[in-house]
Amino acid sequence: AGLFAGNVRSAMTAALTRLPASLPEWHEAALIKKKGWPDFITALTWMHFPDRIPGSEAGDAWRAQQTRAQARLACNELLADQLATRIALHASRARPGRSLRGDGHLQRQALAAFGYTPTPGQKKALAEIEADMAAPYRMSRLLQGDVGAGKTLVALLAMLRAVEAGTQGALMAPTEILARQHAATFARLSPVPVAFLSSSVKGKARKKALQEIEDGTARLVIGTHALVQETVKFADLGLAVIDEQHRFGVEQRLTLVEKGPATDMLVMTATPIPRTLLITRFGDMQISRLDGKPAGRKPVRTSLHTISVMDEVIEGLARALTKGAQIFWVCPLVSESEALDIAAAEARQAALLERFGEVVGLAHGRQDANVREEALQEFAQGKTRILVATTVIEVGVDVPTATIMVIEHAERFGLAQLHQLRGRVGRGSAASYCLMLHDEG
């Protein structure tokens, strides 16, 4: 809020003036000549200030130069990303690994508490991970699986294998909501002590968690990026699991891995990634794909509706509520301002409260963590039947009884976000539905 286009333009101008007159070129001269690319600083300047591109604006020559500048920057970004990934992988492999083996007794206890048999896909992925952990080199493996495919159970069993081998396991999640969800699941299933750490854990609770992590009382540790802080010291970190890995920088991932003498790394993602892109992006990483979903789950039925039928949609929800349904209602991205997004969510909650009464809750990113957690808990416990939210629920919210997802102004969300949001329903055995409301255009 309060940041206007003029402020942004001034900041861009100031940033560009701080650049040196030239930078060493990291592309081969032949490639630069073949592509007709400008140098890096020129490309950066042209993309931020198109009026500085030579020639008549919007003319063919002008467009060609703009396209070449954009291609140059895109190539730089991809190359830098590849190099950063290779550096991280090289750093993790440069130091000797160790063999982590176990007899499976902790895993069997967790599965008994879980009450279900792992799917063939989960068993296959776990076998691949355990084979890597038992090898004398450091594991660097990607676990890719759809939303609701059961990655969390695989991660828990892998971490328990690390505990069976006499070490600790840690899982780092990008948001407090997701981290707390994992912590609750692990505490319910794990036969060994679990510690939780995030920026919201303070005072005596934080001191206790740090002590248990350092002295090894906590065999499993769940947290946010707080885990990479200097004050966090592990007794012996054997396996680091990084959930939604694309949300963390290379440095954060490396910092967590380096908190142990020879830590294995497992990164997880629910973002659909084509196999060819997997090989390109994670070429030096072993890949496990988790296919299928746990038994009994049905595909989510997705439908598109224009905003003009909002009243009919609400009446349909009223009928669903009489049958015991629970509903997520995700509000649109209004602008770059989080405050405006929250205002939209609050306005939608007010409208639904007027129609349905006190069964409508609200969750957004600016709420106090305790208030937001209470709203999520009330929804999970069935005390509220509709939860109006921003994209704060995009990951980490697991309410098997929720069967309807309404996404308002779906055209304002990215495909990966829509996929994640839709994945909040269809987590139980009942038929589930995702209604995407969009503008008339």
N, C-alpha and C positions, 0 to 999 in steps of 0.2 A: 504494500500500500504506500502511496506517496511517491512512487518511482515512475517518472514520466519519460516519454520518448526522448525529450531533450536531454534529460539526465543521462540516459543510456548512450546517446550519441556523443555527449561530452566525455563520458568515461571511455568510449571506444577511441576517440581522438587522442585522449591522454595516454592510453595504453599503446597505441601505435607510435606515438612520438618517443616513447621510451625504448623502442626497438633499435638495435644498431643499424647502421646504413646497409650492412650486408651480413649474411651468415654463411658459414661453410656449406657447400652443396653436398647432400648425401646421396643424390641420384647420379647415375652415370650421365656424362655429357651427351652420349648418343641417344639415351632415352629422352632427355630433355628436348633435344633437337627434333627427334621423331614425333614427339607429342605436341611440340610447339608450346610447352608450358612456360609461364613466367617464373621468375624466382619466387621463393617462399614469401618474402615480405611484400612484393608486388601483388601476389595472389591474395594475400590476407587483406591488403588495402582495398583491392578491387571488390572483394566480396562484402566488405563492410561499408564501402563507399562506392557504389556503382557509378556515381557521377564522375569519378576519376578515371574510368576506363576510356581510353582514347576512342574517338570516332563518334558518329551520330548515335545517340541513345536509341536502343531497340532496333538499330539497323543490323543487317546480317553480320558484318564484320565485328560490330560491338558484341552481338550475342555469342559469336564464336570465341571471342576473347574471354567473355564471362564464363562460358562453358569450360574452356581450358583451365581457367583459374580455379573453378570449382573442382574439376577433376584432379588438379594438382593437390589441393588440400585434402580431398577424399583419399587419395593415394597415400599422402603423408600420414593421415590418421590410421589407415589400415596397417601401414608398415610399422608405425610406432606401436600399435597394439600387438602386432605379431612379435616385435622385438621384446616388448615388455613381458609377454607371456613366455618367450624363450628364456629370458633372463631369470624369471621366477622359477621356471622348471630346472634350469641349469644350477641355480643356487640350491634348490632342494636336493639335487642329485650329487652336488659337488662333495657333500659330506657323506660318510659311510652310513648305511642303514643298519637295521637289525631285524631279526626274525621274531615276529610276534605270533605265538601259537597258543592255543587253549584247548581244553577238553570239552567245551560246550555246555558246562553245567549251569553257568549264569544265563546263557542264551535259552536253555530249556526252561528255566524258571520264568524268564520274561515271556516266553511263548505260552506257558501255562496260564499266566496272568492275562495275556492277550485274549486267549480263548478261541482263536481261529488259526487255521493252518495257513502258512504263507503260500502265496500263489507260485506257480512254476517260475514266473518271471522274477519274483523276489528271491526265490531259492537260487536261481542261476546267477543273478547279480551278486548275491551274498557270497556265493562260491568263488566268483572271480575276485571279489574284494579280499576275501580271506587268503586266497592263493598269493595275492600281491603282498599282503601283510606278513605272510610266512616267509617270503623271499628275503634274501640278505640286503636287498637294495631298498631305497625309499619308495614307497608307493606314491604315485601321482595319478589319480583316477577320477574321471567324471562320471557321475550317475545322472542320467537324463531320463526323466519319466514324466508322463502327463500329470496334471493336477489330480490328486486322489488315487494315484497308482500305487502308493504305499512306500514312498521313499523314506519316510520317517522311521518305519519299522526296520528297514534295512540298515539305516544309520545307527539305530539303537543297538541292533545285534552286532554290527561291526565294532561299535564302541565297547560293547561288553566283551568281545573277543580281545580287545586291547587290555581290558581290565583283567581278564583271565590270564593274560601274559604278564601281569604284574605292573602294568602302567596305568595311566589315566586316559580318558577320552574327553574331548571338548567339542562342542558344537556352537558355531557362531552364526547368528541370524541377523538380517539387516534391520529389523524393526523390533521394538519392544513387544508388540502384540504377538508376532510370530515366535519370538524367543520364549515368551511366557507360555504360549501354547505348547511348544516343545517341552518346556520344563514340566508342565502339568502332565503331559503324556508320559514322559520319562519317569516322573515320580510315582505314577500309578503302576507302571510296568517293571521298573528296574528293581532288582534284588539288592542293589548296592546304593550307597548314599549319593544324592544328586545335589549340587550347589547351583544357585542361579545368581548371575551378576549382570547388572545394567547400570546406566547412569542414575536411575531412580532409586537404586539400593544405596542407602546412606547410613551413617552413624554406626551403631552397634551391629546392625545386620550386615553392613558392608565389611566391617572389621572381621566378623565371624566368618563370612564367606571367603575372604582373602586368606584367612588363617587356615581354613579347611582345605582350600585349594593348594596352599603351599606345603602343608604337612601331610597331604595325601589322604586325609579323612574323606574328602569328596573325591570319589572315584570317577564320577561323571560330572562335567561342568557345562552348563548351558548359559549363553549370554549373548549380548549384542557386541558391537565394536569395542565395548568397555573391556573385553577380554584382552585386547592388544595393548592396554595401558601398561606403563612400566611397573606399576605397583602390583600387577598380577604376576605371581610366580608359581609355577607348577612344581609338584614334587617330582613327577616324571611323566611328561606328556608323550603318549605313544601314538595317538591318532587325533588329528584335527579335521573336523567336518565343517565345511563352509556351505551354508544353505543359500540358495538364490545367489550364486557366486558372482553373477554379473553386477551386483549392487556393491561389491567391494572392490577397492583398488588393489593393484598388484602388491603394493607395499603393505597393506593391511593383511593380506593373505600370508605374505612372507613373514611378517612379524609374529603372527600366531604360530606358524610352523616352527619358527626359530626358538620358541619358548620351551622346546624339548631338545634332548641331545641328538635324536635321530627320528624326528616325527614323520609319520606317514600322513598324506593329505588326501582327503576325499572331498570333492566339490560336487554340489547338487544343483540341478536346475529343472524347473517345470516348463520353461519356455520351449515351445516346439522348435527344434533345430534340424533341418534336413541333414541327412548323413554326409553329403558332400561338404557341407559347411562345417559339420562336426570335425571332419578329418582336416580341413583347412585351418580352422580356428584352434583346434586342440590336437594338432598333429603329433605332438610329443607326449600326449597324455593317453593313457589307456581309457577306453570308453565302455561303460556298461549301460545298456538301454533297458528300461523297465517297461515291458509291454503288458497291456491288459490292465484290468482293475480287479480288486478283491471280489470274490463271488457275491452275487446278489445285487450288485449295483447296476442300475439301468442307465442308458444314455440320457443325457439332458436334452429335452425337446426345446429347440430354439426357434423363436418366431420374431418377425419384424413388424412393427406397427408405427403409424405416424402419430405424432403428438396430438393430432386432432381427435383421436379416439381415447384420450385420457380418461374421460368420464366412464366410458364402457370398460376400460381396463380396471378402474377402481371398483366398479360394480362387480366385475369378475373376481377381484380379490376379496370382496365382501362375502361372496358365495364360498370361496375357498376357506376363508376364516371360519365359517360355520362348520366346516368339515375338519377343523383342527390344524390347518396349514400354518406354517411360519414363513415369513416373507422378508427378504432383504430388499431394500429400495436404495439404489445408489444414485446420488445426485450428480449433475453434470459438472464438468470443468468449465466454470464461467469465464475465467481469464487466468492470467499468470498470478493473480492475487489470491492467496489462500483464504484471506478474509472474505472475499466475495464468494468463493466456493462454499465456505461455512455458512454464509448468509443464505445461500440457495438451499442448503440442507436444512437449516432451521425453518425456513419458509415452508418447505415441503412437509417437515414434521408437523408444523402448526396446522397445515391443511388436513393432514391425515388424522391428527388428534381431534379436529373438529368433526371428522366423519366417523372415526372409529373409537374415540375415547382414549383412556389411559393405557391402551395396549401398545402404544407406539413409542419406541426408544430412539435415542440419537447418539451417534458416535462419530467424532471427527478428530483431526490431529491436534487441534489447539486446546482440547480439553485436558484437564489434569489427568495424569496417567491413571490415578485411582478412580476418577469419575468415568473415564472411558472404559476401564476394566469392569467397573460395576455395570455399565450399560451392556457390555458384551456378555457378562455373566447372567444378567437378568434375561437376556434373549436366549442364551444357551439353556437356562433352566425353565424356559417357557413362561416366565413372568410377564414378558412382553412378547407380542406376536409379530410385530413389524419392527424392523430395525432400519431406520433411515441413516445413511452413512455417506461419507466421502470415500475416496479410494483407500482410506486407512484400513479397510477390510480386504484389500486386494490379495494379501497373503496372510496365512497364519490363523484364520478364523475357521474353526471346525465345529459346525453345528449339524450333526447328521439329521436332525428333525426338520431342518429348513429345506423346503422343497420348491420355493418360487424365488426367482431373482428378477427384479425389475431394474433395468438400466436406463435412466432418463437421459435423453440426448446422447445416444450411443455413438453418434457420428463424431463426438468430441473426444473419444477415447482411442488409443492405439489398439492394434490387433492383439498384442501381447497382454495388454490390460484387460481387454474384453475376455480373452481366454482365461485369465486368472480369476476374474470376477465370476464368470460362469461356473468356474470350478468350486465356488463356495456352496453350490447346491449339487445334488446328486451324490451325496456322501453317505446316504443311507440306502435302504432297500426300496423305498417308495419312489414312484414316478416323480420326476422333477422337471421344472420348466424355467426357461429364461426368456423374458420378454424385453426386447430391445426397442425402445421408443426413439424415433428420429424425426427430424424436421421434414417438412413436405418436399423440400428441394431434392 
